[in-house]
Amino acid sequence: MNKLIASIMCAVLGLFFSISSHADRMVVLKGHAILLATDDHLTVLPDSPNTALSCSFDTETGTFFPAASPIIQIPVPGAMDVKVVGNHAYVATSNFENSAAATDYFKYDISACIPEGPFTPYRAHVNLTSGELVIPCVEVAGAEYNVVMNQRGNSMNWEVQFINTGCY
């Protein structure tokens, strides 16, 4: 009897975790933009909280154009996934119409959101000669900091010398 209950519990937990993993938000990082499909929207965010997007969205024409905006949120009913191929974002949708599942997709040209030039993410820098390690962005309990650490002797142990709020 105990084995039966344990088997059923394992099956129920497996089903629960399987369903919850499919409900995760779908995120794509492209250039300096983060694209997120969830809650009936396509949301476009900058890759850094200290910068703006290089694009905006015209709701009348349904197109992205070069401009600066802090965040873009486009209503896409049933948005559940986003993929980027080249300069196009494809947002998959799933809705129930007349008691039947209906799937579709929306295509957006996001070239205005992907500026020319190399993508340079935050990078830690180390100078082993002087024994200094600079970490430009660390998130701790929801707050962002930049940190400078010094090497302790000739070991690979480091100690914090300077902490400042914000990323750079």
Phi and psi in degrees as a GROMACS rama.xvg file:
@    title "Ramachandran Plot"
@    xaxis  label "Phi"
@    yaxis  label "Psi"
@TYPE xy
-63.8122  -36.5944  ASN-2
-66.3742  -36.7504  LYS-3
-65.4872  -45.3252  LEU-4
-64.0372  -42.9141  ILE-5
-62.904  -40.5444  ALA-6
-64.1049  -43.2707  SER-7
-65.207  -42.4965  ILE-8
-62.089  -41.9268  MET-9
-62.8762  -41.178  CYS-10
-64.7067  -43.0193  ALA-11
-64.9782  -44.8321  VAL-12
-63.1255  -42.0033  LEU-13
-60.5992  -43.2911  GLY-14
-63.8972  -43.457  LEU-15
-60.3103  -49.1618  PHE-16
-67.2573  -32.625  PHE-17
-65.0961  -45.4308  SER-18
-66.8763  -43.9944  ILE-19
-67.4603  -30.392  SER-20
-71.3058  -28.9848  SER-21
-77.9865  -15.1223  HIS-22
-89.7309  0.869685  ALA-23
-61.7416  151.943  ASP-24
-71.2467  143.553  ARG-25
-99.0595  124.092  MET-26
-127.067  140.081  VAL-27
-132.064  134.36  VAL-28
-104.957  121.795  LEU-29
-138.338  119.068  LYS-30
61.7626  -124.694  GLY-31
-104.313  18.2896  HIS-32
-119.616  143.802  ALA-33
-111.886  124.029  ILE-34
-108.827  131.373  LEU-35
-132.755  125.419  LEU-36
-110.151  112.89  ALA-37
-169.527  160.375  THR-38
50.3061  43.9791  ASP-39
61.0039  30.3719  ASP-40
-143.375  153.122  HIS-41
-104.763  118.852  LEU-42
-110.513  133.405  THR-43
-118.646  123.982  VAL-44
-123.088  153.953  LEU-45
-72.9758  155.102  PRO-46
-75.2587  -9.09834  ASP-47
-132.29  137.447  SER-48
-68.4018  -14.0156  PRO-49
-93.8111  1.13648  ASN-50
-126.105  166.699  THR-51
-106.196  163.487  ALA-52
-69.6029  156.891  LEU-53
-93.7437  15.5763  SER-54
-144.483  167.608  CYS-55
-139.288  175.955  SER-56
-127.626  130.747  PHE-57
-95.4557  111.159  ASP-58
-69.5601  -25.5498  THR-59
-71.6127  -42.5648  GLU-60
-95.5767  -15.3136  THR-61
71.208  32.3241  GLY-62
-127.612  153.069  THR-63
-87.7841  146.545  PHE-64
-142.278  155.941  PHE-65
-64.26  125.498  PRO-66
-177.79  175.947  ALA-67
-108.372  133.611  ALA-68
-151.313  146.777  SER-69
-74.4619  -33.8233  PRO-70
-159.915  147.453  ILE-71
-124.978  130.947  ILE-72
-130.854  115.181  GLN-73
-109.496  124.645  ILE-74
-66.1337  122.091  PRO-75
-134.937  95.536  VAL-76
-56.3183  127.494  PRO-77
79.5231  12.9938  GLY-78
-57.5616  128.929  ALA-79
-136.343  -15.0591  MET-80
-157.108  151.126  ASP-81
-135.539  137.098  VAL-82
-131.941  146.503  LYS-83
-117.883  127.286  VAL-84
-126.989  114.516  VAL-85
63.7634  -123.82  GLY-86
-103.528  19.4377  ASN-87
-119.924  136.912  HIS-88
-104.23  131.094  ALA-89
-112.056  119.678  TYR-90
-106.406  114.319  VAL-91
-80.9547  140.381  ALA-92
-127.464  156.01  THR-93
-147.445  123.457  SER-94
-137.264  164.13  ASN-95
-106.497  119.911  PHE-96
-125.248  126.409  GLU-97
53.403  44.3517  ASN-98
62.9516  21.9282  SER-99
-131.7  143.592  ALA-100
-72.1346  133.637  ALA-101
-124.797  124.05  ALA-102
-112.489  149.442  THR-103
-158.653  -177.88  ASP-104
-148.047  156.625  TYR-105
-118.567  140.944  PHE-106
-116.517  130.66  LYS-107
-126.985  136.143  TYR-108
-84.26  111.515  ASP-109
-105.54  19.5452  ILE-110
-59.4078  -29.6541  SER-111
-67.7096  -22.1247  ALA-112
-90.4172  -6.16878  CYS-113
-116.013  89.1504  ILE-114
-66.2598  154.113  PRO-115
-66.5956  153.4  GLU-116
109.666  165.847  GLY-117
-73.4842  150.968  PRO-118
-87.4672  123.181  PHE-119
-121.109  95.7134  THR-120
-72.5559  167.833  PRO-121
-57.693  134.823  TYR-122
-132.945  141.347  ARG-123
-78.1842  143.821  ALA-124
-121.592  138.137  HIS-125
-132.083  138.335  VAL-126
-120.15  101.622  ASN-127
-70.1638  -22.4584  LEU-128
-67.7116  -47.5979  THR-129
-89.0545  -12.8042  SER-130
73.748  38.8331  GLY-131
-120.489  133.43  GLU-132
-120.703  123.994  LEU-133
-113.594  122.337  VAL-134
-111.835  107.76  ILE-135
-73.1784  -18.3049  PRO-136
-154.087  116.224  CYS-137
-131.54  131.809  VAL-138
-100.536  126.059  GLU-139
-129.777  117.32  VAL-140
51.378  41.2949  ALA-141
84.6891  -6.14286  GLY-142
-106.543  147.231  ALA-143
-104.733  141.73  GLU-144
-138.898  155.501  TYR-145
-112.758  143.498  ASN-146
-130.89  138.604  VAL-147
-117.524  129.256  VAL-148
-123.963  149.876  MET-149
-113.734  145.716  ASN-150
-74.6476  140.587  GLN-151
-95.6335  103.971  ARG-152
65.8969  -141.347  GLY-153
-99.0088  10.0451  ASN-154
-85.5518  178.49  SER-155
-98.2728  25.4531  MET-156
-92.025  139.401  ASN-157
-126.418  147.783  TRP-158
-127.01  143.962  GLU-159
-71.6207  129.341  VAL-160
-108.302  -29.3762  GLN-161
-152.359  134.952  PHE-162
-133.383  134.075  ILE-163
-136.896  149.852  ASN-164
-74.9736  150.884  THR-165
90.9961  162.132  GLY-166
-107.55  151.888  CYS-167
